[in-house]
Amino acid sequence: MKNTFTCILIMGVAGSGKTTIGSKLSSKINGFFIEADDFHGENNINKMSEGIPLNDADRYDWLLKIKDQIISRIDKQNLVVACSALKDKYRQLIGVKNYKLVYLKVDKDTARNRINSRKEHFMPDTLVDSQFSILEEPKDAMIFNQSLTQDEIVNSIVKEFTFDSVSYTHLRAHETDSYL
């Protein structure tokens, strides 16, 4: 019998805690952690560093790189992906409809404060408003608000998604067709 693994996408605006929660969760479940920020091209990083929001076209190749990483690893082990995935079409493109979705919900002030406390990251707090303006909150996700501790969030995810009997549906290649 073939082993099946799952992928958990942790989404939210910048400063919501995706990287922190994703890293802790992947360690706890012995999964592979994919940090979406690592896949931004130089043009995207420069644009954001200058306080210019990314548009759909800017995000397209970035999202495909993330999807390729997911596809290349999902047959090997559980995955945890930290990605803003602000719009439904972004989540569809990377295949999250087939995965477990976790939404870290924070308010603008919390996002700004957390961004300002980060060191050596390209995302300025001036882009917070643009992230909230395009955010399409998911309808079918585990949602955690900013009042919970990191451990409460991670433990709730582990409890909700038992990893010994998770089923996985393969990504559908046609999901990239209707992106733009």
C-alpha positions as CSV (number, residue, x, y, z in Angstrom):
1,M,0.0,0.0,0.0
2,K,1.3,3.4,-1.0
3,N,2.1,5.9,1.8
4,T,0.0,9.0,1.7
5,F,1.0,12.4,3.0
6,T,-0.7,15.7,3.5
7,C,0.1,19.3,2.8
8,I,-1.0,22.0,5.2
9,L,-1.0,25.5,3.7
10,I,-0.7,28.2,6.4
11,M,-2.0,31.5,4.9
12,G,-2.5,35.1,6.0
13,V,-1.2,38.6,5.6
14,A,2.4,39.6,6.3
15,G,3.0,39.5,10.0
16,S,0.3,36.9,10.7
17,G,2.8,34.4,12.0
18,K,2.9,32.0,9.0
19,T,6.7,31.3,9.2
20,T,6.7,30.9,12.9
21,I,3.7,28.5,13.1
22,G,4.8,26.7,9.9
23,S,8.3,26.0,11.2
24,K,7.0,24.8,14.6
25,L,4.3,22.7,13.0
26,S,6.7,21.0,10.5
27,S,9.1,20.1,13.4
28,K,6.3,18.7,15.4
29,I,4.9,16.4,12.6
30,N,8.4,15.7,11.1
31,G,7.2,17.4,7.9
32,F,9.1,19.4,5.3
33,F,8.7,23.2,5.6
34,I,8.3,25.3,2.5
35,E,8.7,29.1,3.1
36,A,7.1,30.8,0.2
37,D,9.2,34.0,0.6
38,D,12.2,31.9,-0.4
39,F,10.7,31.6,-3.9
40,H,10.2,35.3,-4.7
41,G,12.4,36.5,-7.6
42,E,14.6,39.5,-7.4
43,N,12.2,41.8,-9.1
44,N,9.4,40.9,-6.6
45,I,11.7,41.5,-3.7
46,N,12.9,44.8,-5.0
47,K,9.4,45.9,-5.7
48,M,8.1,45.1,-2.2
49,S,11.3,46.6,-0.6
50,E,10.4,49.8,-2.4
51,G,6.9,49.7,-0.9
52,I,5.2,48.7,-4.2
53,P,2.5,46.0,-3.8
54,L,2.7,42.9,-6.1
55,N,0.0,42.4,-8.6
56,D,-1.4,39.1,-9.9
57,A,1.1,38.9,-12.7
58,D,4.0,39.5,-10.3
59,R,2.8,36.6,-8.2
60,Y,2.1,34.1,-11.0
61,D,5.6,32.6,-11.4
62,W,6.2,32.7,-7.7
63,L,3.1,30.7,-7.0
64,L,4.1,28.2,-9.8
65,K,7.5,27.7,-8.1
66,I,5.7,26.9,-4.8
67,K,3.4,24.5,-6.5
68,D,6.3,22.8,-8.2
69,Q,8.0,22.3,-4.7
70,I,4.8,20.8,-3.4
71,I,4.4,18.4,-6.3
72,S,8.1,17.3,-6.0
73,R,7.8,16.6,-2.3
74,I,4.3,15.4,-1.5
75,D,5.0,11.8,-2.2
76,K,7.9,11.8,0.2
77,Q,6.5,13.3,3.4
78,N,4.1,15.6,5.0
79,L,4.5,19.3,4.0
80,V,3.8,22.6,5.7
81,V,3.7,25.6,3.4
82,A,3.8,29.2,4.7
83,C,2.4,31.4,2.0
84,S,0.2,34.5,2.1
85,A,-2.1,33.0,-0.6
86,L,-4.4,36.1,-0.1
87,K,-6.8,35.4,-2.9
88,D,-8.8,32.3,-3.7
89,K,-7.3,32.0,-7.2
90,Y,-3.8,32.0,-5.6
91,R,-4.9,29.1,-3.4
92,Q,-6.4,27.3,-6.3
93,L,-3.2,27.8,-8.4
94,I,-1.0,26.1,-5.8
95,G,-3.5,23.4,-5.2
96,V,-4.7,24.2,-1.7
97,K,-8.3,23.0,-2.5
98,N,-6.8,19.5,-2.2
99,Y,-5.0,20.2,1.0
100,K,-5.6,21.3,4.6
101,L,-5.9,25.1,4.9
102,V,-5.1,27.1,8.0
103,Y,-5.8,30.8,8.1
104,L,-3.9,33.0,10.6
105,K,-6.2,36.0,11.1
106,V,-4.7,39.2,12.5
107,D,-5.7,42.8,12.5
108,K,-3.7,45.6,10.7
109,D,-2.1,46.9,13.9
110,T,-0.9,43.5,14.9
111,A,0.5,42.9,11.4
112,R,2.3,46.2,11.4
113,N,3.8,45.7,14.8
114,R,5.0,42.2,13.9
115,I,6.5,43.4,10.6
116,N,8.3,46.2,12.4
117,S,9.8,43.8,14.9
118,R,11.3,41.6,12.2
119,K,14.9,42.0,11.2
120,E,16.3,41.7,7.7
121,H,13.0,41.1,5.8
122,F,12.1,42.8,2.6
123,M,8.4,43.4,3.4
124,P,7.8,46.9,4.8
125,D,4.8,47.7,7.0
126,T,3.6,50.2,4.4
127,L,2.3,47.2,2.4
128,V,0.0,46.0,5.1
129,D,-3.0,48.0,3.8
130,S,-2.5,46.6,0.3
131,Q,-2.5,43.0,1.7
132,F,-5.8,43.5,3.5
133,S,-7.3,45.2,0.5
134,I,-6.9,42.1,-1.6
135,L,-7.4,39.5,1.1
136,E,-10.2,37.0,0.4
137,E,-10.8,35.2,3.6
138,P,-11.2,31.5,3.0
139,K,-14.6,29.9,3.7
140,D,-13.2,26.4,4.3
141,A,-10.2,26.6,6.7
142,M,-9.2,26.3,10.2
143,I,-9.1,29.9,11.4
144,F,-6.9,31.1,14.3
145,N,-7.0,34.6,15.7
146,Q,-4.2,36.6,17.0
147,S,-5.1,36.1,20.7
148,L,-3.9,32.4,20.7
149,T,-0.4,31.4,21.5
150,Q,1.9,29.7,19.0
151,D,1.6,26.4,20.9
152,E,-2.2,26.6,21.1
153,I,-2.3,27.0,17.3
154,V,0.2,24.2,16.5
155,N,-1.4,21.8,18.9
156,S,-4.8,22.5,17.5
157,I,-3.6,21.8,14.0
158,V,-2.0,18.6,15.0
159,K,-5.1,17.4,16.8
160,E,-7.4,18.4,13.9
161,F,-5.3,16.7,11.2
162,T,-4.2,13.3,12.4
163,F,-1.2,12.3,10.3
164,D,-1.6,8.5,10.4
165,S,-4.7,8.3,8.3
166,V,-4.7,11.5,6.1
167,S,-5.8,11.1,2.6
168,Y,-4.3,13.1,-0.2
169,T,-5.7,14.1,-3.5
170,H,-3.2,14.9,-6.2
171,L,-2.9,18.4,-7.6
172,R,-4.9,19.0,-10.7
173,A,-2.7,20.3,-13.6
174,H,-5.6,22.3,-15.1
175,E,-5.8,24.7,-12.1
176,T,-3.1,26.9,-13.7
177,D,-5.2,27.5,-16.8
178,S,-7.5,30.1,-15.4
179,Y,-5.2,32.1,-13.2
180,L,-5.0,35.5,-14.9
